[in-house]
Amino acid sequence: MIPFNKPYLSGNELDYIKQSIDSGCISGNGEFTRKCHWFFKERYGFDKCLLTTSCTDALEMASILLDVKDGDEIIMPSFTFVSTANPFVLRGAKIVFADSSALHPNIDVEKIEGLITSKTKAIVPVHYAGIACMMDKIMAIADQYNLFVVEDAAQSIASYYNDRPIGSIGHLAAFSFHETKNIVCGEGGMLVINDDCFIKRAEIIWEKGTNRAEFYRGEVDKYGWKDIGSSFLPSDIVAAYLFAQLENIETIQSKRKSIWRQYHDGLKELEDDEFIKLPYIPEYATNNAHLFYILCRNQSIRNELLSFLKNNHINAVFHYLPLHRSDFYSGIHGDRQLPWCDYYSECLIRLPIYCELSEKNIEKIIGCIYEYFRRRP
Ligand SMILES: *Cc1c(COP(=O)(O)O)cnc(C)c1O
């Protein structure tokens, strides 16, 4: 079976984990955590970032920082993972789901303004597949209506909106280092703070509601309880693993991009013959090769192709089940239709993509997709 995903070991993970253990300091906010923060600052200009135990947790920190409370409304796409929504629901917010664009699965920016009410607090764009949302437009709407923007950048490391790194544009942004993402540490994430007014409180929320981060820097001589918070920081052992990955980000990205390119070029003919659609990348967005998807003409073809691939020992997958139709939220959402979200949910297939996927196997996957469409009447 060709797996859908396989976490890549870039080489120094075990060495760095050993270093961390040997140092005797393996709790959070240690040496490797600082190295990761420094890396992001140097490379992407993220002035303030905080590693977290997951992207879900980074979004939960964002929700606390924005003082999200009962009755607030948060606008986000329905075509996303539950973790985009849950952190806001946990604090009492109502999620107002927006449709995707006809061209790509990202939020349709033209649909946002019509969803804004006096209760709207924030917009949470999701950069699906690491392809940027139209951020200028989203930030302009946020300015006009006095809203916050939290980028769900879970899939978006090393990707750009025009010349600006994804994650540097919204007031806050959240990344994921879950084993299915480009850069991984098992479970992990990061909050990026682009509006200085949140920095001090973010550190406190991160460290269980205490000002321990200030204490560690020697800025105060004792630390204590300052605010609500939780244990959002990962162990330095996890940060050690992550740092080894970050040091190899160029290699990882170039391997993924080359696989993406091979799929794209290999499947182009099927797009020209209108059997499938390939990913659309707007001119303002770069491609970080987080995932490669194809769009089938309808759900039954999609499901048949998925089984055909499975029978040929290829594990391709679909997603997402739209959040506005979920058991948990459909009752609250009501029957407002989101047809493009449904379309992506019904017609999209993600193909295996990971650093060690061999050319031979990529050829096999492409060949299999051709075989399926050629055999169809
Ligand atoms: C992976 C993912 C998350 C969750 O990330 P975790 O690190 O697993 O919490 C959230 N949003 C999107 C869009 C994702 O792809």
Ligand as a Chemical Component Dictionary entry (heavy atoms), coordinates in Angstrom:
data_LIG
# 
_chem_comp.id                   LIG 
_chem_comp.type                 NON-POLYMER 
_chem_comp.pdbx_formal_charge   0 
_chem_comp.three_letter_code    LIG 
# 
loop_
_chem_comp_atom.comp_id 
_chem_comp_atom.atom_id 
_chem_comp_atom.alt_atom_id 
_chem_comp_atom.type_symbol 
_chem_comp_atom.charge 
_chem_comp_atom.model_Cartn_x 
_chem_comp_atom.model_Cartn_y 
_chem_comp_atom.model_Cartn_z 
_chem_comp_atom.pdbx_ordinal 
LIG C1 C1 C 0 -4.235 20.520 10.752 1  
LIG C2 C2 C 0 -5.184 21.653 10.831 2  
LIG C3 C3 C 0 -5.587 22.201 12.059 3  
LIG C4 C4 C 0 -5.243 21.595 13.377 4  
LIG O1 O1 O 0 -3.898 21.509 13.646 5  
LIG P1 P1 P 0 -3.406 20.726 14.954 6  
LIG O2 O2 O 0 -1.981 21.106 15.068 7  
LIG O3 O3 O 0 -3.620 19.267 14.688 8  
LIG O4 O4 O 0 -4.222 21.207 16.104 9  
LIG C5 C5 C 0 -6.397 23.323 12.042 10 
LIG N1 N1 N 0 -6.816 23.886 10.888 11 
LIG C6 C6 C 0 -6.465 23.367 9.694  12 
LIG C7 C7 C 0 -6.942 24.041 8.449  13 
LIG C8 C8 C 0 -5.653 22.233 9.631  14 
LIG O5 O5 O 0 -5.311 21.727 8.433  15 
# 
loop_
_chem_comp_bond.comp_id 
_chem_comp_bond.atom_id_1 
_chem_comp_bond.atom_id_2 
_chem_comp_bond.value_order 
_chem_comp_bond.pdbx_ordinal 
LIG C1 C2 SING 1  
LIG C2 C3 SING 2  
LIG C2 C8 DOUB 3  
LIG C3 C4 SING 4  
LIG C3 C5 DOUB 5  
LIG C4 O1 SING 6  
LIG O1 P1 SING 7  
LIG P1 O2 DOUB 8  
LIG P1 O3 SING 9  
LIG P1 O4 SING 10 
LIG C5 N1 SING 11 
LIG N1 C6 DOUB 12 
LIG C6 C7 SING 13 
LIG C6 C8 SING 14 
LIG C8 O5 SING 15 
# 
